[in-house]
Amino acid sequence: MIVLKALSLILLLVVLPAMAGIMPLRFFKETDRTFGKAVILGYIISLAILEFVGIPVVLLCVYTGYVFIIVLFLVLLVFVAFLGMYISYKDYSRAVKNDRKFFGLRSIISEEITRIRQSSPEAKIYLVITALLILFQMIMALRLASYDVDDAYYNAYARTAQQYGTLYRADPSTGRSFDLDMRHAMALFPIFQAIVSTLSGVHLLVVCHKIMPLILIPLSYMLIFEISGHFFRDSDEKHWLFMILINIFRIFGNVSEYTTETFFFIRTWQGKSLAGNFIIPALLWLFLSLKEDRENKNGTIYWIFIAILILAGGASSSLSVMLTSAMTMLYGVLFAIKEKSLKSLIRSALACCPGALYILIYILN
């Protein structure tokens, strides 16, 4: 039974997101196709699917919303994952037929292992130190799991959804029915954890405090690794030294209750931590990728993912949607000034459309 639960968690939290991220990865340059990017893109897609199917269910379904959101979310996620695998298989068939190099997930991982083997001894030492520091943080996050007042609030909403099938329509303090709580109803990350708990058979609190740190901490560092690659592309030693520095900053970053480092370890499972340590850094990564894009001058794939990311940010908090939309518009203005063209400004405005719709729904309800 324990093995089955563990396999279910790996399938839901690693395999399906990675498979979903394969499809958009084919639009990136060959040198930029990494396993970390596949997982990051997969989680952006997964959270966007959660919001896409979840918001209408929350607004329209009073008593059976939880069942609907599980079915719709799982069906769409599996569809996208297998679509990515199918497209990858077709690319593989064409590559074999035309005697070309194939960049599937397996070959990407193989390329990364080869690159590590060919790196300098100093880079390998720095890599090992980085891995040990991340492992140390994961172990301490499990051993010193924090429980605060938000456990009695956000987890209560998720637990109520599991028990009664309602979404944000029961008071988390008393369990009594009340009007839809719009302040939290559109931030569906607690419901995502409830879905993982239900499908895997692992208790909700175990998923939040023990499983999510094991996923979100490495995921956040994958994102930082991709961001740092834009600055240290020509030096593996500097790349891994930067990762060590970020690890040290985070380990000793608990100088206030409200720093992102504190949220990263103490409230890893909460939407606020997800926003500060994944959503906003992911937006900065897409900005950097868009700036450095050379093969596709229009950068269409990056603008599409910025729009998807803004919607995905709604799973963490409503504030995340407003922040990412404002940052995108500001970037569009600056990019338009630099290029002396309105094209980037128009693209940034279109990318903000999911965020504008999200905020409009929030205001009207």
Secondary structure, 3 states (H helix, E strand, C coil): CHHHHHHHHHHHHHHHHHHHHHHHHCCCCHHHCCHHHHHHHHHHHHHHHHHHHHHHHHHHCCCCHHHHHHHHHHHHHHHHHHHHHHHHHHHHHHHHHCCCCCCCHHHHHHHHHHHHHHCCHHHHHHHHHHHHHHHHHHHHHHHCCCCCHHHHCHHHHHHHHHHHCCCCCECCCCCCECCCCHHHHCCCHHHHHHHHHHHHCCCHHHHHHHHHHHHHHHHHHHHHHHHHHCCCCCCHHHHHHHHHHHHHHHHCCCCCCCCHHHHHHHCCCCHHHHHHHHHHHHHHHHHHHHHHCCCCCCCHHHHHHHHHHHHHHCCCCHHHHHHHHHHHHHHHHHHHHHHCCCHHHHHHHHHCHHHHHHHHHHHHC
